[in-house]
Amino acid sequence: MNVQFDRARVALLLLLLALLGVGLWAYRGVDSSLREIRATGLQTLLNTQVGTLEQWIAERRHEAEQLAANAELRTAIVRFAGAGATSGDGERLAREILAKATTIGITATLVIDPRGRILVASDAERIGNKVSADFSAHLAPVLKGQSAFLRPYSVAGGDGTREIGRAWVAAPIRSASGRIVAALALGSPVDKGFATLFGAARPGASGEALAFDAEGWLLSPSRHGDELRQRKLPARLAVPADDSASLTRLAAAALAKRGEGGEGLLLQPYPGYLGREMIGAWRWLAPLDIGVAIEIEAGEAYAPLRYLQIGFGIVVLLLFAVWLSVFLSPNALANLLRRDGRARQMGPYKLLRQIGEGAISNVYLAQHRMLKRPAAVKVLKAQSTKEEWIARFQREVQLSSLLHHPNTIAIYDYGTGADGEFWYAMEYLEGLSLADLVERYGPVPPARTAYILRQACASLWEAHSCGLVHRDIKPQNIMLCDIRGERDFVKVLDFGLVKQIDGNQTRDLTGVMRILGTPLYMSPERIRDPSDADARADIYALGAVGFFLLTGKRLFETETEHDLTYQVLHIVPRLASACSPFAVPAELDALIGRCVEKAPEARPQSIAEVASILDGVLVHLPWTRRQIDAWWRQNWVSESDPERRFNARVS
């Protein structure tokens, strides 16, 4: 019987492996087919776009040649070139040329002699000047008897933006003897014709056709122009997240073929000029010295694969479930399920439910097995068990346990769980963080702000006296509690980034993480050098918290972390009095402003100095026990009503 059962299990295993193999084969086949379809589609669109552009250029060149062959106009230009007429004559002749060219959308004209000197121009100020060397180089075929197209140029504007110049066509002007005496150049705005060619080809919801120059600047309009302006990004094929502003893979591949021309496909997603993953096709048109590309977001292009991936994942999970049920013995299954039960017990603490999550740890509401006392237990995540993380976790407990001030969260115990997880227990607090306080009730009056900051100073005072810097002061890490009737009681939380200034345990994680902490509340010196932190870094963060309490606003309002970092380093923040709905006392306003100074030496030099100024503010503007009790009676619901009381938050 056992032999038959074993044979059945082996047969089932082979069947499962066969199903998995067939599924994998089908998935790869669909993936390959979809990529081939996308390659064909991109190449077809690119060929169509290039063909449309070449046809448009041929028509423009033909129109220029016809205008240059006009007997009346050609005679006037030849006479003008030989007579050396005045600039006034040049203006009149330019108007005559434009009058004859209105039917082809021309708005500017130049007549240039073989030496590159401008004889006639619709812009009179240019008469007598020479054209640029690059423009002159593109005119070389014209002076040899052929018409030519001169691409538009992207030039820097006066306000730091980029402007796209005109697109030009030029044709030779010949004398009666057939000698070329000048080149007639006709210019049209880029949005008249040239741009329209590219605006029409926009596959899907994200695709677009682009023209770009040898520096990656767009010569055609982007369909994402509004987003570029909102994000203050240049209209250039460069990766926005790259500090070196390097070109996208597509632009770099095209420019590598600038000399001889070429084309290519990029079907593996790459970051585009908006930072999104793209696929595309490109061609460099060497005679025109421009690149043409078709791009579309990879997520849209490969959307069918997403459903296939989901289906394949479900099949794998089902096969795994069948394997577990058939090939694991009942005892093995029971042990596997019991592992979760063991994970709910950490030393003498029974974990009840998860109440928070950080980068490397989870936080649980727990109860001591014997004392029945509630606690918050922080458990290091399984994927964070590298030596560096474990060292930080242990140091966090050891250094935090040195602190005993009532305004600092208390550490009870720490140890290792049954499966090797590192954990520590701390007091469980009921109340709300300063972030929740402002989110729910708006800006905080100056008296209460000073009262809260003064208690936070007391916690940091002890830490700094012990040679410790918190390094992660922010509204989420300062809690306003009701501790057995003592209300508006401040607790400073989460010493996960604490650093010992002096001693032999100063090593932190800057070798693993580029920046530790929250950029909005980080001092400029910490952003420049993440390991550079003394007490004045905490003073800066506390000042930013004070600004947030008084105004309900962040110290710097930005949409991206890159912009935030720039403003923290270079922009002088607003005074709290300019943004707060309350009348902020001058002493408190000045203190907040000093705390967030860029240079550490310009800030208060110790937390004791900050506390002393806050004491002076509270003398003239006290936050009384009567006010405290009135606020909590209005907003706090008794613990007997667990559905409505504040949630405890532990970072």
Stockholm file with secondary structure:
# STOCKHOLM 1.0

chainA/1-651         MNVQFDRARVALLLLLLALLGVGLWAYRGVDSSLREIRATGLQTLLNTQVGTLEQWIAERRHEAEQLAANAELRTAIVRFAGAGATSGDGERLAREILAKATTIGITATLVIDPRGRILVASDAERIGNKVSADFSAHLAPVLKGQSAFLRPYSVAGGDGTREIGRAWVAAPIRSASGRIVAALALGSPVDKGFATLFGAARPGASGEALAFDAEGWLLSPSRHGDELRQRKLPARLAVPADDSASLTRLAAAALAKRGEGGEGLLLQPYPGYLGREMIGAWRWLAPLDIGVAIEIEAGEAYAPLRYLQIGFGIVVLLLFAVWLSVFLSPNALANLLRRDGRARQMGPYKLLRQIGEGAISNVYLAQHRMLKRPAAVKVLKAQSTKEEWIARFQREVQLSSLLHHPNTIAIYDYGTGADGEFWYAMEYLEGLSLADLVERYGPVPPARTAYILRQACASLWEAHSCGLVHRDIKPQNIMLCDIRGERDFVKVLDFGLVKQIDGNQTRDLTGVMRILGTPLYMSPERIRDPSDADARADIYALGAVGFFLLTGKRLFETETEHDLTYQVLHIVPRLASACSPFAVPAELDALIGRCVEKAPEARPQSIAEVASILDGVLVHLPWTRRQIDAWWRQNWVSESDPERRFNARVS
#=GR chainA/1-651 SS CHHHHHHHHHHHHHHHHHHHHHHHHHHHHHHHHHHHHHHHHHHHHHHHHHHHHHHHHHHHHHHHHHHHHCHHHHHHHHHHHHHTCCHHHHHHHHHHHHHHHGGGTCCEEEEECTTSBEEEESSGGGTTCBCCHHHHHHTTTGGGTCCEEECCCEEECTTSCEEECCEEEEEEEECTTSCEEEEEEEEECTTTTHHHHHHTCCCTTTCEEEEECTTCBBSSCCTTHHHHHHTTCCSBSBCTTCTTCCBCHHHHHHHTTTTTCEEEEEEEEEECTTSSEEEEEEEEETTTTEEEEEEEEHHHHTHHHHHHHHHHHHHHHHHHHHHHHHHSCHHHHHHHHHHHHHHTEETTEEEEEEEEECSSEEEEEEEETTTCCEEEEEEECGGGCSHHHHHHHHHHHHHHTTCCCTTBCCEEEEEECTTSCEEEEEECCCEEEHHHHHHHHCSCCHHHHHHHHHHHHHHHHHHHHTTEECCCCCGGGEEEEEETTEEEEEEECCCTTCEESSSSCCCCSTTTCSCCSCGGGCCHHHHHCTTCCCHHHHHHHHHHHHHHHHHSSCSSCCSSHHHHHHHHHHCCCCCGGGTCSSCCCHHHHHHHHHHTCSSGGGSCSSHHHHHHHHHHHHHHSCCCHHHHHHHHHHHCCCTTCTTTSCCCCCC
#=GC SS_cons         CHHHHHHHHHHHHHHHHHHHHHHHHHHHHHHHHHHHHHHHHHHHHHHHHHHHHHHHHHHHHHHHHHHHHCHHHHHHHHHHHHHTCCHHHHHHHHHHHHHHHGGGTCCEEEEECTTSBEEEESSGGGTTCBCCHHHHHHTTTGGGTCCEEECCCEEECTTSCEEECCEEEEEEEECTTSCEEEEEEEEECTTTTHHHHHHTCCCTTTCEEEEECTTCBBSSCCTTHHHHHHTTCCSBSBCTTCTTCCBCHHHHHHHTTTTTCEEEEEEEEEECTTSSEEEEEEEEETTTTEEEEEEEEHHHHTHHHHHHHHHHHHHHHHHHHHHHHHHSCHHHHHHHHHHHHHHTEETTEEEEEEEEECSSEEEEEEEETTTCCEEEEEEECGGGCSHHHHHHHHHHHHHHTTCCCTTBCCEEEEEECTTSCEEEEEECCCEEEHHHHHHHHCSCCHHHHHHHHHHHHHHHHHHHHTTEECCCCCGGGEEEEEETTEEEEEEECCCTTCEESSSSCCCCSTTTCSCCSCGGGCCHHHHHCTTCCCHHHHHHHHHHHHHHHHHSSCSSCCSSHHHHHHHHHHCCCCCGGGTCSSCCCHHHHHHHHHHTCSSGGGSCSSHHHHHHHHHHHHHHSCCCHHHHHHHHHHHCCCTTCTTTSCCCCCC
//
